[in-house]
Amino acid sequence: MAAALEFRGFGLAHRRPDGEQVLLAGVDLQLAAGFYLLVGRSGGGKSSLLRVLAGLVEAREVAPRLDGDLLVGGVSLLRPAGELPEVAAILQDEGLLDELPPRANVELALRAAGRSRRLAPALLAQAGLELAPERTAQLSGGMRKRLAVARALASAPRLLLCDEPTAGLDADAARTIAQLLRTAHDQDAGRTTLVITHDLAAFDGIVDGVLVIDAVQRTLRLEPPGFRPSAELVAPSRAPTPTAEPAALHGLRRLALQAAAVLETVVESLRRLPPVELGQVARTTLRYATEPALFVALAGAVIGGLATFFALRNNPVHGGFESALLTGTGKVATAVLVPLFSGFFFTARIAAGAAARLGTMQRTNQIAALQMMGVRPADYLLTPMVWGMVLAMPLVTLAGVVAAALAAAFAATTVASTTLVGWATAWFATVDARDVLIVLGKATLSGYLVALCCYHLGTGPKRSGAEVGEAVNQAIVVGMALVLLVHALVTFVVYA
């Protein structure tokens, strides 16, 4: 019978600009199904090993060097020849989707695993959440841990990974979570549970063994349940060792990964364009269409009203050629200026929120949690964002154009005493169906590119809140630059 978890000559090393940090080398170890703790010094590779086991290696960063093989139930995780075994992870930040109620978090995981969503109440009850609040954001720290356990169990995993599941909890709450994990483990005889923790006291008497990462020997060994690490074993990890790879080559590798990530975002946006999460698409489109509409309409009114006011007030022939002035102003405002500024204001209002949301989800492991549940982030996040912006930006641009026309009519009737019929005849004299199609085309293409920009920047690696803020700023600047580029190129090609 195959071991539940097997390391065959396994090695793990981080590639860094200042050298290579070898965490594990030549590990040969077989584990039977059981409940194990994973301990070692900070920075010694515990979380890195968990992310390798969970398949959560960041694609946009230089990948760690992996040697040998790593198998779950006899199936290789590093060299898969078929379907991978069921692996679930409870990450340190839980990765709960705060936008969904607690039950919906579990139902999403059940649906992704191909199981009935009617199992959600039983899983919540098993985790002690029969009377959970309606909003996930209202959960206490201990309740969030319980919900993370319930969601992880939704896929009935063969391997359950837990990264510091008792962090931030008092002793009683920590012991409760530890016992909950053990109880859930015992309900499936074929399951292996691996828990990273510094709180060994919470797991006293309920573990089958302790896996120790020895950062000095760079090995992984199994100790009996009562093992307690020495102070030397849990001391901070040492610095990377120099390697032959120059820093410039490391930088080129990162640039290549960034370019590949941009291409992957474009390809995924096209491959996953048919929506899977219809509810998410509808909610996103409604939000993107309504939130900036008033803002863009006010901006359009200011542009249309001021342009008409100054065109008529500064007429060099004092009342002559008013119809011609209105015709020229109407053409420029409707086909060029208002659509351009509508795209600017839409991007300023929506790109910041979209990038901040995605950046926060990346920072708090919500995107990693989607991957662990078997939900493609492109289906749940990218496709709704693309459809939302592609549909909403033309609608919002229309609101800006209509507001500009109404303000222009008011200015014309006020400054030059022009009748509404006379204003409308002059304003729309040269605006035809082709102009409307061009405006719609510019808004649609701009919305698509802004969506790609927000998704790519928002879902990149985030190690701090400052990196989330930087992604927000970049999304606004790059998004507005893309809008300007699209409008400038299309307008020049069509009207030059």
KOLLUM-132760 format. One record per residue (C-alpha): x, y, z. Coordinates in steps of 0.05 Angstrom, whole numbers. Layout:
N
<site x="X" y="Y" z="Z"/>
...
//
This chain:
496
<site x="0" y="0" z="0"/>
<site x="27" y="69" z="-19"/>
<site x="48" y="116" z="36"/>
<site x="0" y="173" z="51"/>
<site x="56" y="224" z="41"/>
<site x="124" y="206" z="12"/>
<site x="188" y="246" z="0"/>
<site x="237" y="216" z="-50"/>
<site x="304" y="252" z="-52"/>
<site x="264" y="315" z="-43"/>
<site x="299" y="383" z="-43"/>
<site x="272" y="453" z="-35"/>
<site x="311" y="518" z="-45"/>
<site x="292" y="590" z="-56"/>
<site x="327" y="628" z="-112"/>
<site x="341" y="699" z="-89"/>
<site x="381" y="757" z="-119"/>
<site x="435" y="750" z="-65"/>
<site x="441" y="675" z="-70"/>
<site x="404" y="609" z="-61"/>
<site x="373" y="590" z="5"/>
<site x="372" y="514" z="11"/>
<site x="316" y="492" z="58"/>
<site x="313" y="417" z="46"/>
<site x="361" y="370" z="10"/>
<site x="356" y="296" z="-5"/>
<site x="296" y="282" z="40"/>
<site x="273" y="209" z="39"/>
<site x="213" y="198" z="84"/>
<site x="148" y="159" z="84"/>
<site x="88" y="176" z="127"/>
<site x="27" y="134" z="140"/>
<site x="-41" y="167" z="144"/>
<site x="-43" y="207" z="208"/>
<site x="-47" y="273" z="244"/>
<site x="21" y="308" z="245"/>
<site x="51" y="373" z="267"/>
<site x="105" y="408" z="226"/>
<site x="154" y="449" z="266"/>
<site x="220" y="485" z="255"/>
<site x="253" y="552" z="258"/>
<site x="221" y="615" z="228"/>
<site x="240" y="621" z="155"/>
<site x="262" y="549" z="154"/>
<site x="214" y="527" z="100"/>
<site x="150" y="505" z="135"/>
<site x="103" y="551" z="97"/>
<site x="143" y="542" z="32"/>
<site x="135" y="466" z="38"/>
<site x="60" y="474" z="51"/>
<site x="51" y="517" z="-10"/>
<site x="88" y="467" z="-53"/>
<site x="43" y="411" z="-26"/>
<site x="-18" y="455" z="-39"/>
<site x="4" y="475" z="-110"/>
<site x="6" y="548" z="-92"/>
<site x="74" y="567" z="-120"/>
<site x="70" y="639" z="-145"/>
<site x="77" y="638" z="-221"/>
<site x="100" y="711" z="-226"/>
<site x="162" y="701" z="-182"/>
<site x="224" y="660" z="-193"/>
<site x="201" y="590" z="-174"/>
<site x="237" y="552" z="-119"/>
<site x="284" y="497" z="-141"/>
<site x="252" y="429" z="-129"/>
<site x="290" y="364" z="-131"/>
<site x="267" y="293" z="-126"/>
<site x="194" y="278" z="-119"/>
<site x="135" y="289" z="-72"/>
<site x="77" y="240" z="-72"/>
<site x="8" y="238" z="-39"/>
<site x="-23" y="169" z="-39"/>
<site x="28" y="147" z="-91"/>
<site x="11" y="203" z="-139"/>
<site x="66" y="254" z="-155"/>
<site x="51" y="327" z="-141"/>
<site x="113" y="350" z="-179"/>
<site x="108" y="306" z="-240"/>
<site x="33" y="292" z="-248"/>
<site x="15" y="239" z="-298"/>
<site x="-60" y="244" z="-286"/>
<site x="-110" y="273" z="-238"/>
<site x="-79" y="302" z="-175"/>
<site x="-101" y="278" z="-107"/>
<site x="-150" y="320" z="-66"/>
<site x="-110" y="370" z="-25"/>
<site x="-141" y="425" z="16"/>
<site x="-107" y="480" z="57"/>
<site x="-127" y="525" z="114"/>
<site x="-81" y="584" z="104"/>
<site x="-57" y="630" z="160"/>
<site x="-103" y="687" z="138"/>
<site x="-160" y="637" z="127"/>
<site x="-173" y="665" z="57"/>
<site x="-248" y="671" z="71"/>
<site x="-289" y="708" z="18"/>
<site x="-317" y="765" z="60"/>
<site x="-364" y="785" z="3"/>
<site x="-401" y="719" z="13"/>
<site x="-441" y="696" z="74"/>
<site x="-410" y="639" z="115"/>
<site x="-456" y="587" z="85"/>
<site x="-441" y="611" z="14"/>
<site x="-366" y="603" z="28"/>
<site x="-378" y="530" z="43"/>
<site x="-427" y="521" z="-15"/>
<site x="-377" y="548" z="-64"/>
<site x="-326" y="497" z="-42"/>
<site x="-378" y="441" z="-45"/>
<site x="-399" y="461" z="-115"/>
<site x="-326" y="463" z="-139"/>
<site x="-316" y="393" z="-110"/>
<site x="-377" y="367" z="-146"/>
<site x="-415" y="355" z="-81"/>
<site x="-485" y="376" z="-61"/>
<site x="-491" y="446" z="-32"/>
<site x="-542" y="417" z="17"/>
<site x="-483" y="390" z="57"/>
<site x="-464" y="461" z="78"/>
<site x="-507" y="463" z="142"/>
<site x="-478" y="397" z="166"/>
<site x="-407" y="421" z="154"/>
<site x="-421" y="487" z="190"/>
<site x="-452" y="449" z="248"/>
<site x="-392" y="402" z="251"/>
<site x="-348" y="464" z="258"/>
<site x="-393" y="493" z="312"/>
<site x="-424" y="547" z="268"/>
<site x="-498" y="529" z="270"/>
<site x="-515" y="601" z="290"/>
<site x="-462" y="639" z="250"/>
<site x="-474" y="713" z="233"/>
<site x="-501" y="728" z="164"/>
<site x="-439" y="766" z="144"/>
<site x="-370" y="734" z="142"/>
<site x="-338" y="800" z="161"/>
<site x="-376" y="797" z="228"/>
<site x="-343" y="732" z="249"/>
<site x="-295" y="733" z="308"/>
<site x="-225" y="706" z="301"/>
<site x="-244" y="637" z="328"/>
<site x="-306" y="633" z="285"/>
<site x="-265" y="650" z="223"/>
<site x="-219" y="592" z="238"/>
<site x="-280" y="546" z="246"/>
<site x="-309" y="570" z="179"/>
<site x="-242" y="557" z="146"/>
<site x="-243" y="486" z="173"/>
<site x="-314" y="474" z="148"/>
<site x="-296" y="500" z="79"/>
<site x="-233" y="459" z="75"/>
<site x="-272" y="396" z="93"/>
<site x="-322" y="409" z="37"/>
<site x="-277" y="374" z="-14"/>
<site x="-265" y="313" z="31"/>
<site x="-190" y="321" z="21"/>
<site x="-140" y="264" z="23"/>
<site x="-88" y="313" z="50"/>
<site x="-108" y="371" z="95"/>
<site x="-56" y="425" z="106"/>
<site x="-63" y="477" z="161"/>
<site x="-17" y="538" z="169"/>
<site x="-18" y="565" z="240"/>
<site x="-92" y="550" z="251"/>
<site x="-89" y="573" z="324"/>
<site x="-50" y="638" z="312"/>
<site x="-80" y="698" z="347"/>
<site x="-126" y="657" z="392"/>
<site x="-124" y="650" z="467"/>
<site x="-106" y="583" z="498"/>
<site x="-177" y="558" z="505"/>
<site x="-198" y="578" z="434"/>
<site x="-133" y="548" z="407"/>
<site x="-146" y="482" z="442"/>
<site x="-217" y="482" z="414"/>
<site x="-192" y="491" z="342"/>
<site x="-139" y="437" z="352"/>
<site x="-192" y="388" z="377"/>
<site x="-238" y="407" z="320"/>
<site x="-183" y="390" z="270"/>
<site x="-169" y="324" z="304"/>
<site x="-243" y="305" z="305"/>
<site x="-251" y="322" z="231"/>
<site x="-188" y="281" z="216"/>
<site x="-215" y="220" z="252"/>
<site x="-278" y="220" z="210"/>
<site x="-237" y="198" z="149"/>
<site x="-189" y="140" z="161"/>
<site x="-152" y="154" z="96"/>
<site x="-138" y="227" z="110"/>
<site x="-71" y="257" z="129"/>
<site x="-71" y="323" z="166"/>
<site x="-8" y="365" z="170"/>
<site x="-9" y="426" z="216"/>
<site x="44" y="480" z="218"/>
<site x="45" y="510" z="288"/>
<site x="87" y="543" z="342"/>
<site x="32" y="528" z="393"/>
<site x="49" y="456" z="410"/>
<site x="12" y="460" z="476"/>
<site x="-55" y="466" z="440"/>
<site x="-43" y="399" z="406"/>
<site x="-18" y="360" z="468"/>
<site x="-43" y="288" z="467"/>
<site x="-78" y="290" z="400"/>
<site x="-23" y="282" z="348"/>
<site x="8" y="220" z="317"/>
<site x="76" y="250" z="306"/>
<site x="117" y="313" z="297"/>
<site x="153" y="328" z="232"/>
<site x="215" y="370" z="244"/>
<site x="250" y="413" z="192"/>
<site x="323" y="416" z="214"/>
<site x="350" y="479" z="181"/>
<site x="422" y="461" z="200"/>
<site x="420" y="391" z="169"/>
<site x="369" y="412" z="117"/>
<site x="329" y="350" z="131"/>
<site x="259" y="330" z="150"/>
<site x="250" y="277" z="203"/>
<site x="193" y="246" z="242"/>
<site x="193" y="250" z="318"/>
<site x="145" y="219" z="369"/>
<site x="82" y="256" z="391"/>
<site x="113" y="284" z="455"/>
<site x="172" y="316" z="419"/>
<site x="190" y="388" z="438"/>
<site x="239" y="428" z="395"/>
<site x="302" y="458" z="425"/>
<site x="315" y="533" z="425"/>
<site x="367" y="523" z="371"/>
<site x="317" y="488" z="326"/>
<site x="268" y="545" z="327"/>
<site x="319" y="601" z="320"/>
<site x="314" y="646" z="258"/>
<site x="338" y="616" z="193"/>
<site x="407" y="633" z="167"/>
<site x="422" y="677" z="106"/>
<site x="424" y="651" z="35"/>
<site x="488" y="620" z="9"/>
<site x="520" y="650" z="-53"/>
<site x="508" y="616" z="-119"/>
<site x="537" y="620" z="-189"/>
<site x="475" y="655" z="-217"/>
<site x="488" y="729" z="-227"/>
<site x="439" y="780" z="-199"/>
<site x="428" y="806" z="-270"/>
<site x="405" y="737" z="-293"/>
<site x="358" y="734" z="-234"/>
<site x="329" y="801" z="-255"/>
<site x="320" y="778" z="-327"/>
<site x="284" y="716" z="-302"/>
<site x="236" y="760" z="-264"/>
<site x="223" y="805" z="-324"/>
<site x="210" y="744" z="-367"/>
<site x="160" y="719" z="-315"/>
<site x="125" y="786" z="-314"/>
<site x="119" y="787" z="-390"/>
<site x="92" y="716" z="-389"/>
<site x="42" y="736" z="-335"/>
<site x="16" y="793" z="-379"/>
<site x="7" y="745" z="-437"/>
<site x="-26" y="694" z="-392"/>
<site x="-77" y="747" z="-368"/>
<site x="-95" y="764" z="-440"/>
<site x="-101" y="690" z="-460"/>
<site x="-143" y="674" z="-398"/>
<site x="-189" y="732" z="-412"/>
<site x="-205" y="704" z="-480"/>
<site x="-207" y="630" z="-461"/>
<site x="-252" y="642" z="-401"/>
<site x="-295" y="695" z="-435"/>
<site x="-359" y="652" z="-434"/>
<site x="-383" y="667" z="-363"/>
<site x="-388" y="611" z="-312"/>
<site x="-405" y="653" z="-251"/>
<site x="-467" y="687" z="-280"/>
<site x="-487" y="717" z="-213"/>
<site x="-418" y="747" z="-204"/>
<site x="-420" y="776" z="-274"/>
<site x="-488" y="808" z="-263"/>
<site x="-468" y="838" z="-196"/>
<site x="-403" y="865" z="-223"/>
<site x="-435" y="895" z="-285"/>
<site x="-489" y="929" z="-244"/>
<site x="-438" y="958" z="-196"/>
<site x="-392" y="983" z="-250"/>
<site x="-450" y="1015" z="-288"/>
<site x="-483" y="1050" z="-229"/>
<site x="-426" y="1072" z="-185"/>
<site x="-392" y="1120" z="-234"/>
<site x="-455" y="1140" z="-274"/>
<site x="-471" y="1204" z="-235"/>
<site x="-398" y="1224" z="-231"/>
<site x="-389" y="1216" z="-307"/>
<site x="-455" y="1250" z="-322"/>
<site x="-436" y="1311" z="-282"/>
<site x="-368" y="1313" z="-317"/>
<site x="-402" y="1307" z="-384"/>
<site x="-450" y="1363" z="-367"/>
<site x="-393" y="1409" z="-347"/>
<site x="-355" y="1394" z="-412"/>
<site x="-415" y="1402" z="-457"/>
<site x="-442" y="1463" z="-422"/>
<site x="-375" y="1500" z="-418"/>
<site x="-355" y="1483" z="-489"/>
<site x="-421" y="1510" z="-517"/>
<site x="-420" y="1571" z="-471"/>
<site x="-350" y="1593" z="-491"/>
<site x="-360" y="1576" z="-565"/>
<site x="-421" y="1622" z="-568"/>
<site x="-397" y="1676" z="-519"/>
<site x="-330" y="1684" z="-555"/>
<site x="-360" y="1684" z="-625"/>
<site x="-313" y="1731" z="-664"/>
<site x="-369" y="1753" z="-711"/>
<site x="-417" y="1768" z="-654"/>
<site x="-478" y="1727" z="-669"/>
<site x="-460" y="1702" z="-738"/>
<site x="-448" y="1630" z="-756"/>
<site x="-479" y="1606" z="-690"/>
<site x="-507" y="1545" z="-725"/>
<site x="-438" y="1527" z="-752"/>
<site x="-407" y="1536" z="-683"/>
<site x="-458" y="1490" z="-651"/>
<site x="-448" y="1438" z="-706"/>
<site x="-373" y="1437" z="-695"/>
<site x="-379" y="1436" z="-620"/>
<site x="-431" y="1381" z="-623"/>
<site x="-387" y="1337" z="-667"/>
<site x="-325" y="1345" z="-624"/>
<site x="-361" y="1338" z="-558"/>
<site x="-402" y="1277" z="-578"/>
<site x="-350" y="1238" z="-618"/>
<site x="-285" y="1258" z="-583"/>
<site x="-282" y="1298" z="-519"/>
<site x="-339" y="1271" z="-477"/>
<site x="-325" y="1197" z="-492"/>
<site x="-251" y="1208" z="-476"/>
<site x="-264" y="1242" z="-409"/>
<site x="-320" y="1193" z="-393"/>
<site x="-268" y="1137" z="-401"/>
<site x="-220" y="1176" z="-355"/>
<site x="-271" y="1187" z="-301"/>
<site x="-297" y="1116" z="-306"/>
<site x="-227" y="1089" z="-297"/>
<site x="-211" y="1136" z="-239"/>
<site x="-274" y="1113" z="-203"/>
<site x="-273" y="1038" z="-219"/>
<site x="-200" y="1018" z="-229"/>
<site x="-180" y="1040" z="-159"/>
<site x="-235" y="999" z="-126"/>
<site x="-224" y="938" z="-171"/>
<site x="-148" y="937" z="-160"/>
<site x="-156" y="948" z="-85"/>
<site x="-206" y="891" z="-80"/>
<site x="-162" y="843" z="-118"/>
<site x="-99" y="866" z="-82"/>
<site x="-132" y="854" z="-15"/>
<site x="-157" y="786" z="-37"/>
<site x="-87" y="768" z="-58"/>
<site x="-56" y="795" z="6"/>
<site x="-105" y="757" z="50"/>
<site x="-100" y="691" z="11"/>
<site x="-171" y="694" z="-16"/>
<site x="-146" y="681" z="-87"/>
<site x="-103" y="624" z="-62"/>
<site x="-165" y="596" z="-26"/>
<site x="-204" y="598" z="-92"/>
<site x="-149" y="557" z="-124"/>
<site x="-149" y="507" z="-67"/>
<site x="-225" y="498" z="-75"/>
<site x="-216" y="484" z="-149"/>
<site x="-248" y="550" z="-170"/>
<site x="-210" y="584" z="-226"/>
<site x="-195" y="656" z="-206"/>
<site x="-205" y="676" z="-279"/>
<site x="-277" y="649" z="-276"/>
<site x="-293" y="682" z="-210"/>
<site x="-255" y="747" z="-217"/>
<site x="-227" y="761" z="-287"/>
<site x="-287" y="742" z="-330"/>
<site x="-338" y="782" z="-288"/>
<site x="-290" y="842" z="-289"/>
<site x="-282" y="839" z="-364"/>
<site x="-356" y="833" z="-377"/>
<site x="-371" y="886" z="-325"/>
<site x="-325" y="938" z="-355"/>
<site x="-339" y="920" z="-428"/>
<site x="-414" y="929" z="-416"/>
<site x="-411" y="985" z="-365"/>
<site x="-362" y="1033" z="-398"/>
<site x="-406" y="1044" z="-460"/>
<site x="-467" y="1054" z="-416"/>
<site x="-431" y="1104" z="-372"/>
<site x="-403" y="1139" z="-434"/>
<site x="-474" y="1144" z="-460"/>
<site x="-494" y="1177" z="-395"/>
<site x="-437" y="1227" z="-403"/>
<site x="-456" y="1243" z="-475"/>
<site x="-530" y="1253" z="-458"/>
<site x="-513" y="1298" z="-400"/>
<site x="-466" y="1338" z="-444"/>
<site x="-520" y="1348" z="-496"/>
<site x="-571" y="1371" z="-444"/>
<site x="-522" y="1420" z="-414"/>
<site x="-504" y="1445" z="-483"/>
<site x="-577" y="1456" z="-499"/>
<site x="-585" y="1496" z="-435"/>
<site x="-524" y="1538" z="-451"/>
<site x="-546" y="1551" z="-523"/>
<site x="-616" y="1573" z="-503"/>
<site x="-587" y="1617" z="-448"/>
<site x="-529" y="1651" z="-484"/>
<site x="-556" y="1656" z="-555"/>
<site x="-632" y="1648" z="-545"/>
<site x="-630" y="1589" z="-592"/>
<site x="-692" y="1546" z="-594"/>
<site x="-686" y="1473" z="-574"/>
<site x="-704" y="1452" z="-645"/>
<site x="-652" y="1498" z="-674"/>
<site x="-600" y="1475" z="-624"/>
<site x="-614" y="1401" z="-637"/>
<site x="-613" y="1410" z="-712"/>
<site x="-545" y="1444" z="-709"/>
<site x="-514" y="1402" z="-653"/>
<site x="-528" y="1335" z="-686"/>
<site x="-522" y="1358" z="-758"/>
<site x="-458" y="1318" z="-772"/>
<site x="-465" y="1265" z="-718"/>
<site x="-484" y="1200" z="-753"/>
<site x="-489" y="1125" z="-739"/>
<site x="-415" y="1116" z="-754"/>
<site x="-397" y="1164" z="-698"/>
<site x="-441" y="1125" z="-650"/>
<site x="-408" y="1059" z="-669"/>
<site x="-339" y="1089" z="-662"/>
<site x="-355" y="1116" z="-593"/>
<site x="-382" y="1048" z="-572"/>
<site x="-321" y="1014" z="-600"/>
<site x="-273" y="1060" z="-563"/>
<site x="-310" y="1051" z="-498"/>
<site x="-314" y="975" z="-505"/>
<site x="-240" y="966" z="-522"/>
<site x="-221" y="1014" z="-466"/>
<site x="-263" y="975" z="-417"/>
<site x="-231" y="910" z="-437"/>
<site x="-160" y="936" z="-430"/>
<site x="-174" y="970" z="-364"/>
<site x="-203" y="904" z="-337"/>
<site x="-140" y="867" z="-358"/>
<site x="-97" y="921" z="-326"/>
<site x="-135" y="918" z="-260"/>
<site x="-134" y="842" z="-257"/>
<site x="-61" y="835" z="-274"/>
<site x="-37" y="888" z="-225"/>
<site x="-86" y="868" z="-170"/>
<site x="-70" y="794" z="-170"/>
<site x="6" y="801" z="-170"/>
<site x="46" y="782" z="-108"/>
<site x="27" y="824" z="-47"/>
<site x="71" y="820" z="15"/>
<site x="46" y="884" z="48"/>
<site x="-9" y="936" z="48"/>
<site x="40" y="984" z="14"/>
<site x="43" y="937" z="-46"/>
<site x="-33" y="937" z="-49"/>
<site x="-33" y="1013" z="-50"/>
<site x="21" y="1013" z="-104"/>
<site x="-21" y="967" z="-147"/>
<site x="-81" y="1014" z="-139"/>
<site x="-39" y="1074" z="-162"/>
<site x="-11" y="1035" z="-221"/>
<site x="-81" y="1012" z="-242"/>
<site x="-106" y="1084" z="-244"/>
<site x="-46" y="1111" z="-282"/>
<site x="-39" y="1053" z="-331"/>
<site x="-114" y="1048" z="-340"/>
<site x="-121" y="1121" z="-358"/>
<site x="-61" y="1116" z="-404"/>
<site x="-95" y="1058" z="-441"/>
<site x="-159" y="1097" z="-448"/>
<site x="-121" y="1157" z="-476"/>
<site x="-82" y="1111" z="-524"/>
<site x="-145" y="1077" z="-550"/>
<site x="-183" y="1142" z="-561"/>
<site x="-124" y="1177" z="-592"/>
<site x="-108" y="1122" z="-641"/>
<site x="-179" y="1106" z="-662"/>
<site x="-198" y="1179" z="-669"/>
<site x="-136" y="1194" z="-710"/>
<site x="-146" y="1134" z="-756"/>
<site x="-220" y="1146" z="-767"/>
<site x="-223" y="1222" z="-772"/>
<site x="-154" y="1242" z="-797"/>
//
